[in-house]
Amino acid sequence: MDLRPRKRVNTNDGLGRGMEFAILVMMFLGLGYALDTWIGTKPVFMIVFVVLGIVGQFASLWYGYDARMKELEAQRRDLSRDGKAAVR
């Protein structure tokens, strides 16, 4: 009896991206708080750094999504050209 999984499934991709998003935003928040405390301009830098962190994360997600879709489109073109299953 073979109990090994037949297909490799990447289940941690969403969890990893979510953790990356949360940790990076918290790091930017902490950096903004430290800078605001040092300069005495609360909450200017906290707001600016959190907004920059969120915008950067959304840009990263968008470019990653776009690259994956282009990869899948290329595989689909190869599939229609060859007539073989090339999709992962």
Buried (B, 14 or more C-beta within 10 A) or exposed (E): EEEEEEEEEEEEEEEEBEEEBEEBBEEBBEBBBEBBEEEEEEEEBBEBBBEEBBEEBEEBEEEEEEEEEEEEEEBEEEEEEEEEEBEE
